[in-house]
Amino acid sequence: MGSRSRIRQVITHISLCLLFLCIPFLMGPDAERWDELPRSPFLARHLQSYVLLIGVFYLNYYLLIPRLYFPRRYFLYGFTLLLALLIVTFLPHLAFPPDMPPPPQHEGPPRREPFISMELSQNFFSFLVVVFSSLMLRINTRWKKAEDEKLQAEVSLLRAQINPHFLFNTLNGIYALAIEKSDLTPDAIVKLSGIMRYVLNEGNKDFVALDREIAYISDYIDLQKIRLGDTTQLLYSVEGDTAGRKIAPLILITFIENAFKHGVSTEEPSDIRIHIFCDAKKLRMEVRNRMVSRRKTPEDSSGLGLGNTAGRLQHLYPGKHRLLIEEKDAYFTVSLHMEL
């Protein structure tokens, strides 16, 4: 979590706590007599109860749930909450006992039980709300953290697994160029080096410059051209201004890699078309390849896969992207629209 997020979180917590402490001023029986609020036993008891409830919230959220609830030490967790409930319920009444007015002479002794019982019930209900809300928030935070860790693991898997297969094929192509003493050999080596450097240095960042991501994709496609034969027709185009935009790294390459994995054949005509368009706020990409007959290889099961990449898009761009994957008329098409 960044420093700005932490500051925002602290401000939010302080604001909610202050708002929570204002409830007795607004709901108490003495609330209409503002001049007597500082001397109100009811207000004093409720202020102390609400301060204790805030303490219970943070105690449960930061200490009891991580150390007792998640490790399944339920007995100790329940016992600690019971002790906290007794403190929240009875300590304010011991510190500020109700100051009931004397009853009329024709009535019996003062009956304080219903008044006290109402306050005790209110404290008990408030305690349950605080414990339940802190538990739900903590579980939700843990779930989000697990999702983030899973996403980071998937990105690491992408970096670890996509490169060996691509590197093997590219080195074979560069070796063939070197045997032929082609002038393209130095340029291919430079592009391969740049690709590996980009994946290692930029792949673990949250967002990168879009023009650098496009340059990485262009170099990747140029290196793929080395191994393409005369049976493959490749069309690649980029339109629009990519300067100044940001994008999650390696979020597009999976769809392009998939086209080269499943759309290239040395025995039958192959067709791959990749088009990227970017304007001020949106990016559109369409990847289309002809589905060719090929034997399944170990490479087919590597990498994130289209499903995991779709999940990554959902995590990073919720409600800000539209992904359509379609198989029709022997063609496989991926259409992606996303807000930058």
Short mmCIF file of the C-alpha atoms (twelve columns), coordinates in Angstrom:
data_MODEL
# 
_entry.id   MODEL 
# 
loop_
_atom_site.group_PDB 
_atom_site.id 
_atom_site.type_symbol 
_atom_site.label_atom_id 
_atom_site.label_alt_id 
_atom_site.label_comp_id 
_atom_site.label_asym_id 
_atom_site.label_seq_id 
_atom_site.Cartn_x 
_atom_site.Cartn_y 
_atom_site.Cartn_z 
_atom_site.pdbx_PDB_model_num 
ATOM 1   C CA . MET A 1   0.000   0.000   0.000   1 
ATOM 2   C CA . GLY A 2   1.375   3.399   -0.998  1 
ATOM 3   C CA . SER A 3   1.865   6.355   1.332   1 
ATOM 4   C CA . ARG A 4   -1.115  8.196   -0.151  1 
ATOM 5   C CA . SER A 5   -3.356  5.179   0.365   1 
ATOM 6   C CA . ARG A 6   -2.213  4.880   3.979   1 
ATOM 7   C CA . ILE A 7   -2.869  8.572   4.651   1 
ATOM 8   C CA . ARG A 8   -6.300  8.276   3.039   1 
ATOM 9   C CA . GLN A 9   -7.046  5.203   5.149   1 
ATOM 10  C CA . VAL A 10  -5.998  6.941   8.391   1 
ATOM 11  C CA . ILE A 11  -8.136  9.995   7.591   1 
ATOM 12  C CA . THR A 12  -11.104 7.758   6.799   1 
ATOM 13  C CA . HIS A 13  -10.736 5.836   10.066  1 
ATOM 14  C CA . ILE A 14  -10.449 9.026   12.143  1 
ATOM 15  C CA . SER A 15  -13.499 10.538  10.445  1 
ATOM 16  C CA . LEU A 16  -15.589 7.419   11.012  1 
ATOM 17  C CA . CYS A 17  -14.521 7.228   14.664  1 
ATOM 18  C CA . LEU A 18  -15.475 10.873  15.267  1 
ATOM 19  C CA . LEU A 19  -18.803 10.310  13.540  1 
ATOM 20  C CA . PHE A 20  -19.364 7.226   15.663  1 
ATOM 21  C CA . LEU A 21  -18.672 9.215   18.844  1 
ATOM 22  C CA . CYS A 22  -21.282 11.806  17.842  1 
ATOM 23  C CA . ILE A 23  -24.100 9.261   18.033  1 
ATOM 24  C CA . PRO A 24  -24.734 9.717   21.791  1 
ATOM 25  C CA . PHE A 25  -25.122 13.472  21.270  1 
ATOM 26  C CA . LEU A 26  -27.796 12.880  18.651  1 
ATOM 27  C CA . MET A 27  -29.722 9.945   20.098  1 
ATOM 28  C CA . GLY A 28  -29.482 10.295  23.864  1 
ATOM 29  C CA . PRO A 29  -32.488 11.321  26.021  1 
ATOM 30  C CA . ASP A 30  -30.600 14.452  27.138  1 
ATOM 31  C CA . ALA A 31  -29.692 15.439  23.591  1 
ATOM 32  C CA . GLU A 32  -32.250 18.266  23.512  1 
ATOM 33  C CA . ARG A 33  -30.694 19.904  26.602  1 
ATOM 34  C CA . TRP A 34  -27.362 20.893  25.090  1 
ATOM 35  C CA . ASP A 35  -26.396 23.104  28.026  1 
ATOM 36  C CA . GLU A 36  -26.475 20.080  30.343  1 
ATOM 37  C CA . LEU A 37  -24.607 17.652  28.097  1 
ATOM 38  C CA . PRO A 38  -21.283 17.943  29.968  1 
ATOM 39  C CA . ARG A 39  -23.069 16.933  33.201  1 
ATOM 40  C CA . SER A 40  -25.178 14.151  31.692  1 
ATOM 41  C CA . PRO A 41  -24.423 10.709  33.199  1 
ATOM 42  C CA . PHE A 42  -26.175 9.103   30.255  1 
ATOM 43  C CA . LEU A 43  -23.865 10.873  27.823  1 
ATOM 44  C CA . ALA A 44  -20.793 10.026  29.889  1 
ATOM 45  C CA . ARG A 45  -21.702 6.337   29.953  1 
ATOM 46  C CA . HIS A 46  -22.398 6.213   26.241  1 
ATOM 47  C CA . LEU A 47  -19.268 8.099   25.300  1 
ATOM 48  C CA . GLN A 48  -17.222 5.639   27.314  1 
ATOM 49  C CA . SER A 49  -19.109 2.716   25.777  1 
ATOM 50  C CA . TYR A 50  -18.501 4.006   22.256  1 
ATOM 51  C CA . VAL A 51  -14.812 4.611   22.949  1 
ATOM 52  C CA . LEU A 52  -14.571 1.043   24.236  1 
ATOM 53  C CA . LEU A 53  -16.425 -0.230  21.160  1 
ATOM 54  C CA . ILE A 54  -13.929 1.534   18.894  1 
ATOM 55  C CA . GLY A 55  -11.161 -0.149  20.858  1 
ATOM 56  C CA . VAL A 56  -12.895 -3.525  20.446  1 
ATOM 57  C CA . PHE A 57  -13.156 -2.959  16.682  1 
ATOM 58  C CA . TYR A 58  -9.431  -2.356  16.229  1 
ATOM 59  C CA . LEU A 59  -8.463  -5.005  18.773  1 
ATOM 60  C CA . ASN A 60  -10.558 -7.568  16.912  1 
ATOM 61  C CA . TYR A 61  -9.461  -6.384  13.446  1 
ATOM 62  C CA . TYR A 62  -5.716  -6.157  14.005  1 
ATOM 63  C CA . LEU A 63  -5.049  -8.668  16.803  1 
ATOM 64  C CA . LEU A 64  -7.763  -11.186 17.641  1 
ATOM 65  C CA . ILE A 65  -8.821  -12.168 14.122  1 
ATOM 66  C CA . PRO A 66  -5.287  -12.662 12.696  1 
ATOM 67  C CA . ARG A 67  -3.916  -14.417 15.796  1 
ATOM 68  C CA . LEU A 68  -6.927  -16.346 17.060  1 
ATOM 69  C CA . TYR A 69  -9.737  -16.549 14.495  1 
ATOM 70  C CA . PHE A 70  -7.722  -17.348 11.362  1 
ATOM 71  C CA . PRO A 71  -5.522  -19.926 13.192  1 
ATOM 72  C CA . ARG A 72  -8.829  -21.533 14.343  1 
ATOM 73  C CA . ARG A 73  -8.254  -20.952 18.036  1 
ATOM 74  C CA . TYR A 74  -11.961 -20.402 18.405  1 
ATOM 75  C CA . PHE A 75  -12.274 -21.126 22.136  1 
ATOM 76  C CA . LEU A 76  -9.694  -18.517 23.110  1 
ATOM 77  C CA . TYR A 77  -11.158 -16.121 20.542  1 
ATOM 78  C CA . GLY A 78  -14.666 -16.508 21.979  1 
ATOM 79  C CA . PHE A 79  -13.410 -16.202 25.563  1 
ATOM 80  C CA . THR A 80  -11.563 -12.963 24.737  1 
ATOM 81  C CA . LEU A 81  -14.647 -11.516 23.067  1 
ATOM 82  C CA . LEU A 82  -16.772 -12.483 26.073  1 
ATOM 83  C CA . LEU A 83  -14.352 -10.677 28.372  1 
ATOM 84  C CA . ALA A 84  -14.446 -7.625  26.102  1 
ATOM 85  C CA . LEU A 85  -18.260 -7.736  26.112  1 
ATOM 86  C CA . LEU A 86  -18.352 -7.678  29.912  1 
ATOM 87  C CA . ILE A 87  -15.994 -4.700  29.989  1 
ATOM 88  C CA . VAL A 88  -17.956 -2.745  27.379  1 
ATOM 89  C CA . THR A 89  -21.269 -3.526  29.048  1 
ATOM 90  C CA . PHE A 90  -20.564 -2.972  32.734  1 
ATOM 91  C CA . LEU A 91  -17.545 -0.660  33.015  1 
ATOM 92  C CA . PRO A 92  -19.473 2.487   31.967  1 
ATOM 93  C CA . HIS A 93  -22.187 1.739   34.555  1 
ATOM 94  C CA . LEU A 94  -19.592 1.262   37.274  1 
ATOM 95  C CA . ALA A 95  -17.806 4.473   36.339  1 
ATOM 96  C CA . PHE A 96  -20.962 6.549   35.798  1 
ATOM 97  C CA . PRO A 97  -23.916 4.965   37.635  1 
ATOM 98  C CA . PRO A 98  -27.357 6.207   36.610  1 
ATOM 99  C CA . ASP A 99  -28.454 9.217   38.628  1 
ATOM 100 C CA . MET A 100 -32.183 8.626   38.887  1 
ATOM 101 C CA . PRO A 101 -34.407 11.329  40.406  1 
ATOM 102 C CA . PRO A 102 -36.147 10.412  43.671  1 
ATOM 103 C CA . PRO A 103 -39.577 8.912   43.154  1 
ATOM 104 C CA . PRO A 104 -42.776 10.571  44.399  1 
ATOM 105 C CA . GLN A 105 -43.702 9.725   47.986  1 
ATOM 106 C CA . HIS A 106 -46.762 7.731   46.969  1 
ATOM 107 C CA . GLU A 107 -44.597 5.355   44.900  1 
ATOM 108 C CA . GLY A 108 -42.277 2.692   46.072  1 
ATOM 109 C CA . PRO A 109 -38.487 2.636   45.747  1 
ATOM 110 C CA . PRO A 110 -36.976 3.670   42.397  1 
ATOM 111 C CA . ARG A 111 -36.999 1.038   39.740  1 
ATOM 112 C CA . ARG A 112 -33.783 1.336   37.808  1 
ATOM 113 C CA . GLU A 113 -33.811 -2.109  36.244  1 
ATOM 114 C CA . PRO A 114 -35.745 -1.325  33.025  1 
ATOM 115 C CA . PHE A 115 -33.615 1.747   32.297  1 
ATOM 116 C CA . ILE A 116 -30.376 -0.125  32.942  1 
ATOM 117 C CA . SER A 117 -31.632 -3.172  31.038  1 
ATOM 118 C CA . MET A 118 -32.321 -1.015  27.982  1 
ATOM 119 C CA . GLU A 119 -28.793 0.394   28.046  1 
ATOM 120 C CA . LEU A 120 -27.278 -3.055  28.535  1 
ATOM 121 C CA . SER A 121 -29.248 -4.413  25.584  1 
ATOM 122 C CA . GLN A 122 -28.118 -1.492  23.444  1 
ATOM 123 C CA . ASN A 123 -24.479 -2.056  24.414  1 
ATOM 124 C CA . PHE A 124 -24.784 -5.761  23.680  1 
ATOM 125 C CA . PHE A 125 -26.291 -5.118  20.241  1 
ATOM 126 C CA . SER A 126 -23.636 -2.494  19.437  1 
ATOM 127 C CA . PHE A 127 -20.935 -4.939  20.504  1 
ATOM 128 C CA . LEU A 128 -22.256 -7.603  18.138  1 
ATOM 129 C CA . VAL A 129 -22.374 -5.096  15.265  1 
ATOM 130 C CA . VAL A 130 -18.780 -3.992  15.918  1 
ATOM 131 C CA . VAL A 131 -17.443 -7.550  16.150  1 
ATOM 132 C CA . PHE A 132 -19.322 -8.737  13.061  1 
ATOM 133 C CA . SER A 133 -18.354 -5.716  10.938  1 
ATOM 134 C CA . SER A 134 -14.668 -5.956  11.885  1 
ATOM 135 C CA . LEU A 135 -14.722 -9.685  11.123  1 
ATOM 136 C CA . MET A 136 -16.325 -9.165  7.703   1 
ATOM 137 C CA . LEU A 137 -13.923 -6.345  6.828   1 
ATOM 138 C CA . ARG A 138 -10.930 -8.431  7.842   1 
ATOM 139 C CA . ILE A 139 -12.102 -11.440 5.850   1 
ATOM 140 C CA . ASN A 140 -12.697 -9.210  2.824   1 
ATOM 141 C CA . THR A 141 -9.234  -7.664  3.193   1 
ATOM 142 C CA . ARG A 142 -7.678  -11.115 3.428   1 
ATOM 143 C CA . TRP A 143 -9.556  -12.251 0.328   1 
ATOM 144 C CA . LYS A 144 -8.402  -9.207  -1.651  1 
ATOM 145 C CA . LYS A 145 -4.830  -9.767  -0.510  1 
ATOM 146 C CA . ALA A 146 -5.031  -13.392 -1.616  1 
ATOM 147 C CA . GLU A 147 -6.353  -12.273 -5.007  1 
ATOM 148 C CA . ASP A 148 -3.492  -9.785  -5.370  1 
ATOM 149 C CA . GLU A 149 -0.939  -12.439 -4.429  1 
ATOM 150 C CA . LYS A 150 -2.499  -14.879 -6.883  1 
ATOM 151 C CA . LEU A 151 -2.385  -12.255 -9.624  1 
ATOM 152 C CA . GLN A 152 1.252   -11.476 -8.857  1 
ATOM 153 C CA . ALA A 153 2.062   -15.183 -8.927  1 
ATOM 154 C CA . GLU A 154 0.391   -15.483 -12.328 1 
ATOM 155 C CA . VAL A 155 2.424   -12.567 -13.661 1 
ATOM 156 C CA . SER A 156 5.585   -14.181 -12.305 1 
ATOM 157 C CA . LEU A 157 4.538   -17.421 -13.994 1 
ATOM 158 C CA . LEU A 158 4.106   -15.537 -17.238 1 
ATOM 159 C CA . ARG A 159 7.593   -14.092 -16.969 1 
ATOM 160 C CA . ALA A 160 9.076   -17.463 -16.069 1 
ATOM 161 C CA . GLN A 161 7.326   -19.649 -18.641 1 
ATOM 162 C CA . ILE A 162 6.718   -17.580 -21.732 1 
ATOM 163 C CA . ASN A 163 10.369  -16.710 -22.204 1 
ATOM 164 C CA . PRO A 164 12.047  -20.159 -22.490 1 
ATOM 165 C CA . HIS A 165 9.855   -21.298 -25.400 1 
ATOM 166 C CA . PHE A 166 10.032  -17.970 -27.161 1 
ATOM 167 C CA . LEU A 167 13.768  -17.802 -26.505 1 
ATOM 168 C CA . PHE A 168 14.311  -21.291 -27.916 1 
ATOM 169 C CA . ASN A 169 12.437  -20.540 -31.132 1 
ATOM 170 C CA . THR A 170 14.061  -17.141 -31.560 1 
ATOM 171 C CA . LEU A 171 17.576  -18.434 -30.995 1 
ATOM 172 C CA . ASN A 172 16.972  -21.076 -33.630 1 
ATOM 173 C CA . GLY A 173 15.913  -18.339 -36.024 1 
ATOM 174 C CA . ILE A 174 18.924  -16.159 -35.187 1 
ATOM 175 C CA . TYR A 175 21.207  -19.174 -35.599 1 
ATOM 176 C CA . ALA A 176 19.775  -19.722 -39.076 1 
ATOM 177 C CA . LEU A 177 20.401  -16.055 -39.901 1 
ATOM 178 C CA . ALA A 178 23.971  -16.334 -38.661 1 
ATOM 179 C CA . ILE A 179 24.601  -19.424 -40.800 1 
ATOM 180 C CA . GLU A 180 23.368  -17.463 -43.805 1 
ATOM 181 C CA . LYS A 181 25.502  -14.479 -42.707 1 
ATOM 182 C CA . SER A 182 22.411  -12.321 -42.926 1 
ATOM 183 C CA . ASP A 183 22.609  -8.605  -42.182 1 
ATOM 184 C CA . LEU A 184 19.510  -9.062  -40.012 1 
ATOM 185 C CA . THR A 185 21.419  -11.039 -37.360 1 
ATOM 186 C CA . PRO A 186 22.713  -8.095  -35.249 1 
ATOM 187 C CA . ASP A 187 19.314  -6.391  -35.264 1 
ATOM 188 C CA . ALA A 188 17.596  -9.620  -34.183 1 
ATOM 189 C CA . ILE A 189 20.033  -10.042 -31.293 1 
ATOM 190 C CA . VAL A 190 19.457  -6.455  -30.150 1 
ATOM 191 C CA . LYS A 191 15.675  -6.915  -30.244 1 
ATOM 192 C CA . LEU A 192 15.851  -10.178 -28.333 1 
ATOM 193 C CA . SER A 193 18.013  -8.538  -25.685 1 
ATOM 194 C CA . GLY A 194 15.567  -5.641  -25.414 1 
ATOM 195 C CA . ILE A 195 12.607  -7.981  -25.043 1 
ATOM 196 C CA . MET A 196 14.226  -9.964  -22.249 1 
ATOM 197 C CA . ARG A 197 15.275  -6.786  -20.467 1 
ATOM 198 C CA . TYR A 198 11.757  -5.369  -20.729 1 
ATOM 199 C CA . VAL A 199 10.116  -8.500  -19.334 1 
ATOM 200 C CA . LEU A 200 12.544  -8.702  -16.418 1 
ATOM 201 C CA . ASN A 201 12.593  -5.008  -15.519 1 
ATOM 202 C CA . GLU A 202 9.087   -3.825  -16.392 1 
ATOM 203 C CA . GLY A 203 7.009   -6.983  -16.017 1 
ATOM 204 C CA . ASN A 204 6.697   -6.663  -12.233 1 
ATOM 205 C CA . LYS A 205 5.456   -3.064  -12.278 1 
ATOM 206 C CA . ASP A 206 1.808   -2.118  -11.872 1 
ATOM 207 C CA . PHE A 207 1.728   0.097   -14.967 1 
ATOM 208 C CA . VAL A 208 4.163   1.033   -17.715 1 
ATOM 209 C CA . ALA A 209 4.211   3.516   -20.581 1 
ATOM 210 C CA . LEU A 210 1.992   2.329   -23.421 1 
ATOM 211 C CA . ASP A 211 4.523   3.270   -26.088 1 
ATOM 212 C CA . ARG A 212 7.098   1.000   -24.425 1 
ATOM 213 C CA . GLU A 213 4.592   -1.849  -24.296 1 
ATOM 214 C CA . ILE A 214 3.835   -1.342  -27.996 1 
ATOM 215 C CA . ALA A 215 7.564   -1.282  -28.795 1 
ATOM 216 C CA . TYR A 216 7.951   -4.566  -26.902 1 
ATOM 217 C CA . ILE A 217 5.087   -6.109  -28.900 1 
ATOM 218 C CA . SER A 218 6.548   -4.844  -32.186 1 
ATOM 219 C CA . ASP A 219 9.953   -6.359  -31.410 1 
ATOM 220 C CA . TYR A 220 8.261   -9.620  -30.415 1 
ATOM 221 C CA . ILE A 221 6.419   -9.762  -33.743 1 
ATOM 222 C CA . ASP A 222 9.577   -8.881  -35.703 1 
ATOM 223 C CA . LEU A 223 11.393  -11.795 -34.092 1 
ATOM 224 C CA . GLN A 224 8.480   -14.117 -34.802 1 
ATOM 225 C CA . LYS A 225 8.752   -13.210 -38.478 1 
ATOM 226 C CA . ILE A 226 12.160  -14.896 -38.579 1 
ATOM 227 C CA . ARG A 227 10.600  -18.353 -38.311 1 
ATOM 228 C CA . LEU A 228 7.568   -17.687 -40.522 1 
ATOM 229 C CA . GLY A 229 7.567   -19.371 -43.902 1 
ATOM 230 C CA . ASP A 230 5.962   -18.452 -47.186 1 
ATOM 231 C CA . THR A 231 2.705   -20.093 -46.093 1 
ATOM 232 C CA . THR A 232 2.046   -17.465 -43.410 1 
ATOM 233 C CA . GLN A 233 0.614   -14.039 -44.121 1 
ATOM 234 C CA . LEU A 234 1.112   -11.535 -41.289 1 
ATOM 235 C CA . LEU A 235 -0.492  -8.093  -41.074 1 
ATOM 236 C CA . TYR A 236 0.396   -5.894  -38.090 1 
ATOM 237 C CA . SER A 237 -0.568  -2.251  -37.607 1 
ATOM 238 C CA . VAL A 238 -0.650  0.336   -34.824 1 
ATOM 239 C CA . GLU A 239 -2.708  3.527   -35.139 1 
ATOM 240 C CA . GLY A 240 -3.166  6.521   -32.888 1 
ATOM 241 C CA . ASP A 241 -1.019  8.321   -30.357 1 
ATOM 242 C CA . THR A 242 0.394   6.118   -27.589 1 
ATOM 243 C CA . ALA A 243 2.516   8.780   -25.874 1 
ATOM 244 C CA . GLY A 244 1.631   9.647   -22.298 1 
ATOM 245 C CA . ARG A 245 -0.645  6.639   -21.732 1 
ATOM 246 C CA . LYS A 246 -0.189  3.913   -19.150 1 
ATOM 247 C CA . ILE A 247 -1.095  0.231   -19.286 1 
ATOM 248 C CA . ALA A 248 -0.558  -2.887  -17.202 1 
ATOM 249 C CA . PRO A 249 2.576   -4.658  -18.500 1 
ATOM 250 C CA . LEU A 250 2.286   -7.871  -20.523 1 
ATOM 251 C CA . ILE A 251 -1.517  -7.598  -20.593 1 
ATOM 252 C CA . LEU A 252 -1.740  -7.736  -24.414 1 
ATOM 253 C CA . ILE A 253 1.048   -10.130 -25.328 1 
ATOM 254 C CA . THR A 254 -0.835  -13.293 -24.336 1 
ATOM 255 C CA . PHE A 255 -3.416  -12.805 -27.092 1 
ATOM 256 C CA . ILE A 256 -0.680  -12.151 -29.660 1 
ATOM 257 C CA . GLU A 257 1.398   -15.084 -28.472 1 
ATOM 258 C CA . ASN A 258 -1.684  -17.312 -28.749 1 
ATOM 259 C CA . ALA A 259 -2.099  -16.335 -32.414 1 
ATOM 260 C CA . PHE A 260 1.458   -17.388 -33.226 1 
ATOM 261 C CA . LYS A 261 1.121   -20.613 -31.237 1 
ATOM 262 C CA . HIS A 262 -2.074  -21.760 -32.924 1 
ATOM 263 C CA . GLY A 263 -2.096  -19.858 -36.201 1 
ATOM 264 C CA . VAL A 264 1.214   -20.804 -37.841 1 
ATOM 265 C CA . SER A 265 1.744   -23.872 -39.996 1 
ATOM 266 C CA . THR A 266 4.407   -24.865 -42.502 1 
ATOM 267 C CA . GLU A 267 2.016   -27.229 -44.278 1 
ATOM 268 C CA . GLU A 268 -1.090  -25.127 -44.901 1 
ATOM 269 C CA . PRO A 269 -1.905  -21.436 -45.460 1 
ATOM 270 C CA . SER A 270 -1.769  -19.352 -42.285 1 
ATOM 271 C CA . ASP A 271 -3.165  -15.899 -41.684 1 
ATOM 272 C CA . ILE A 272 -2.485  -13.652 -38.673 1 
ATOM 273 C CA . ARG A 273 -3.803  -10.103 -38.366 1 
ATOM 274 C CA . ILE A 274 -3.015  -7.834  -35.426 1 
ATOM 275 C CA . HIS A 275 -4.406  -4.321  -35.213 1 
ATOM 276 C CA . ILE A 276 -3.995  -1.892  -32.294 1 
ATOM 277 C CA . PHE A 277 -5.690  1.497   -32.159 1 
ATOM 278 C CA . CYS A 278 -5.261  4.040   -29.373 1 
ATOM 279 C CA . ASP A 279 -6.938  7.394   -28.810 1 
ATOM 280 C CA . ALA A 280 -6.945  9.798   -25.878 1 
ATOM 281 C CA . LYS A 281 -8.717  7.499   -23.423 1 
ATOM 282 C CA . LYS A 282 -9.206  4.065   -24.974 1 
ATOM 283 C CA . LEU A 283 -7.295  1.245   -26.593 1 
ATOM 284 C CA . ARG A 284 -8.727  -1.252  -29.050 1 
ATOM 285 C CA . MET A 285 -6.946  -4.393  -30.164 1 
ATOM 286 C CA . GLU A 286 -8.042  -7.145  -32.505 1 
ATOM 287 C CA . VAL A 287 -6.030  -10.313 -33.020 1 
ATOM 288 C CA . ARG A 288 -7.280  -12.712 -35.684 1 
ATOM 289 C CA . ASN A 289 -5.679  -15.935 -36.830 1 
ATOM 290 C CA . ARG A 290 -6.710  -18.839 -38.988 1 
ATOM 291 C CA . MET A 291 -6.939  -22.018 -36.942 1 
ATOM 292 C CA . VAL A 292 -4.503  -24.522 -38.400 1 
ATOM 293 C CA . SER A 293 -4.077  -28.235 -37.796 1 
ATOM 294 C CA . ARG A 294 -1.154  -28.956 -35.516 1 
ATOM 295 C CA . ARG A 295 -0.025  -31.468 -32.956 1 
ATOM 296 C CA . LYS A 296 -0.215  -30.453 -29.324 1 
ATOM 297 C CA . THR A 297 3.150   -29.624 -27.798 1 
ATOM 298 C CA . PRO A 298 4.287   -28.967 -24.210 1 
ATOM 299 C CA . GLU A 299 4.383   -25.285 -25.115 1 
ATOM 300 C CA . ASP A 300 0.609   -25.230 -25.465 1 
ATOM 301 C CA . SER A 301 0.105   -25.638 -21.728 1 
ATOM 302 C CA . SER A 302 2.561   -22.961 -20.680 1 
ATOM 303 C CA . GLY A 303 1.986   -19.321 -19.864 1 
ATOM 304 C CA . LEU A 304 -1.035  -17.724 -18.340 1 
ATOM 305 C CA . GLY A 305 -3.516  -18.706 -21.016 1 
ATOM 306 C CA . LEU A 306 -6.423  -16.686 -22.260 1 
ATOM 307 C CA . GLY A 307 -8.606  -17.464 -19.254 1 
ATOM 308 C CA . ASN A 308 -6.098  -16.233 -16.696 1 
ATOM 309 C CA . THR A 309 -5.386  -13.117 -18.728 1 
ATOM 310 C CA . ALA A 310 -9.117  -12.403 -18.848 1 
ATOM 311 C CA . GLY A 311 -9.135  -12.702 -15.058 1 
ATOM 312 C CA . ARG A 312 -6.205  -10.335 -14.821 1 
ATOM 313 C CA . LEU A 313 -8.071  -7.808  -16.957 1 
ATOM 314 C CA . GLN A 314 -11.097 -8.137  -14.701 1 
ATOM 315 C CA . HIS A 315 -8.915  -7.486  -11.670 1 
ATOM 316 C CA . LEU A 316 -6.993  -4.515  -13.077 1 
ATOM 317 C CA . TYR A 317 -9.711  -2.945  -15.232 1 
ATOM 318 C CA . PRO A 318 -13.055 -3.780  -13.575 1 
ATOM 319 C CA . GLY A 319 -15.876 -2.262  -15.580 1 
ATOM 320 C CA . LYS A 320 -13.350 -0.568  -17.861 1 
ATOM 321 C CA . HIS A 321 -12.788 -3.211  -20.502 1 
ATOM 322 C CA . ARG A 322 -14.677 -5.484  -22.875 1 
ATOM 323 C CA . LEU A 323 -13.146 -8.746  -24.065 1 
ATOM 324 C CA . LEU A 324 -14.698 -10.861 -26.814 1 
ATOM 325 C CA . ILE A 325 -13.186 -14.200 -27.856 1 
ATOM 326 C CA . GLU A 326 -14.808 -15.905 -30.836 1 
ATOM 327 C CA . GLU A 327 -14.226 -18.964 -33.021 1 
ATOM 328 C CA . LYS A 328 -16.026 -18.714 -36.348 1 
ATOM 329 C CA . ASP A 329 -15.454 -19.883 -39.911 1 
ATOM 330 C CA . ALA A 330 -12.057 -21.432 -39.117 1 
ATOM 331 C CA . TYR A 331 -10.834 -18.168 -37.573 1 
ATOM 332 C CA . PHE A 332 -10.026 -17.356 -33.967 1 
ATOM 333 C CA . THR A 333 -10.640 -13.700 -33.065 1 
ATOM 334 C CA . VAL A 334 -9.853  -11.744 -29.911 1 
ATOM 335 C CA . SER A 335 -11.322 -8.240  -29.594 1 
ATOM 336 C CA . LEU A 336 -10.309 -6.116  -26.627 1 
ATOM 337 C CA . HIS A 337 -11.587 -2.631  -25.765 1 
ATOM 338 C CA . MET A 338 -10.188 -1.013  -22.629 1 
ATOM 339 C CA . GLU A 339 -10.091 2.385   -20.963 1 
ATOM 340 C CA . LEU A 340 -6.624  3.690   -20.202 1 
# 
